[in-house]
């Protein structure tokens, strides 16, 4: 996945001005929002499918490491 690779754009981020770093954070959030927006119908369909299965005594299984794994633990708690 491209989101799991280092980006050459940020290779010298330690030399950037604080305002430029803040701007890049904002830009990346807009990019993430655009990606989610593009698949919102698919996300909604997945939510409906999960709800249906969970109401029928189904289960939701998380697989993840790092942040995604910690979020799964928090959801479970």
N, C-alpha and C positions, 0 to 999 in steps of 0.2 A: 504494500500500500504506500502510495506517495506521501501520506501524512506521517508515516513512520520513518522517513528518511531525513537526514540533515539537509537543510536548504542552503545552497551556496550564498543566497541573498544575505544570510545572517552570519556569515563566517567572520566578519569583523565587527560584530555588534558591540563588542566591548569598547570600541573606539568611537561609536556614534554619540551624538549629542542626546541628552535626555528627551528632548522634544521629538526627535526622530524615532527614538525607541517607542515612545508613547504612541506616535502616529502609526508605527508598524503594528502595534498591538491592536489598535482600533481597526486598521485595514484587515488584519487576519480575522477579526470577529465578524466583519461584514462579509468576508469570503465564506466563513463557516455558515453564516445565516443564509447566504445565497445558495449554498449547497443543500442545506436542509429544506429551504423553500422549494427547490427544484424537485424534491422527492416527497413533498408533504402528503400527496394522495397515497403513496405507497406506505408511508408511516401510519396514516390514519387506518388503512386497511389492515396493517399488522396489529394495531391496537385493538381493532374490532375482533380480529381473529383470536388474539390473546384473551380478551374478555370472554368470548364465547367458550374457549377451552377451560379457562379458570372457573367459570360458573358451573362447568360440568365436571368439577373436581379434578381438572387438569393441573399441571404444574408448570412453573416457569423456571428454566434452568439457565443460570448465568455461567459464562465461561470468560475468564479474563485475568489479567495480571496487572500489576501497577495500579493506576488510578481506577481503571474499569473494575478491577477485582475489589478494591476498597469500596467503590460505590455499590457493588453487588452485596457486600457484607452489610452496608448501611441500610439498603433496601430490605434485606432480610431481617434486620433488627427491628 
